[in-house]
Every structure is written in structure tokens, then in C-alpha cells.
């Protein structure tokens, strides 16, 4: 298939495919007529890259998965290097989740403090007016 068909089937752009090619993730094969030529294996490579990027993986992090597919494995995550990337990514996600929990707790504490102070200043009074301007 040509680059336009691959892009359409993979749900991406020809520009993206050329970029993958320039990064060595997609093979740069040419047909006799000079056009780029791709096959179903290339489609699997692009689909693997796009899926991982949808999960938040950086482009370079997809390389072990692509290499695994190119080596003939049925899945891009069947190789030790791919599993190592998964483990590293899970560690990053766990760290981000913990950071978000901390921020959430801080925001919740600020909200509780602000609500308490607003109630103490104006017991039974009108809602505070905090409008900008005059």
C-alpha cells in the first residue's frame, strides 16, 4: 500500500508517517516507481505506536515495542525491553497519581478553611461579594 492508504487505515497523517520513518520507527521501502511501499506489518507497527502514544508514552518509548514486532513476535509487548518500558511507565503513573492526591488534599483543606472563615465572618449574613471592578 502507499503512504496515503496506510495513513488512512492507521488513522493518522502522511506527515506523521514520514516523521516515524525519519525516526527509524517505520521502514523506508520504495517501490520500483519511487513511491513509499508499506504492508500489513507496517500497519501493525503504526497501530502499536499510536496506541502507546494514546496511553501517554513518548515516541521514543515506543521503540522497544516496534523492535519486538519487527523481530517477528506476535505482539509488541512480548519482549523484555517492552516489559521494562511498561514497568517504568507504571512507576511514573504511580508517582503522578500520588502527586495529584497530595494536591487534591491541599485544595480540599483550603476549601474547608475558606468555607469555615466565610461562615464565621458572616453568620447568617448575605453571601460575600467578591466581584472585580466597582
Residue pairs with C-beta under 8 A, 6 or more apart in sequence:
1 9
1 37
1 38
1 39
1 43
2 35
2 36
2 37
2 38
3 14
3 17
3 18
3 35
3 36
3 38
4 14
5 38
6 17
6 38
6 42
6 43
6 46
7 13
7 14
7 16
7 17
9 43
10 17
10 43
10 46
10 47
10 50
11 50
12 46
12 50
17 26
17 46
20 26
20 46
20 49
20 59
21 27
21 28
21 36
23 59
23 60
25 45
25 49
25 59
25 62
25 63
25 66
26 38
26 42
26 45
26 46
27 42
28 36
29 36
29 37
29 38
30 36
30 37
31 37
41 69
41 70
44 69
45 66
45 69
45 70
48 62
48 65
48 66
48 69
48 76
49 59
49 62
49 65
49 66
52 61
52 62
52 65
53 59
53 62
55 89
56 89
56 93
57 85
57 89
61 85
61 89
64 76
64 79
64 81
64 82
64 84
64 85
65 76
65 77
65 79
65 82
65 85
66 76
67 79
67 81
68 75
68 76
68 77
68 78
68 79
68 81
68 82
69 75
69 76
71 79
73 79
76 82
77 83
77 86
118 128
121 128
122 128
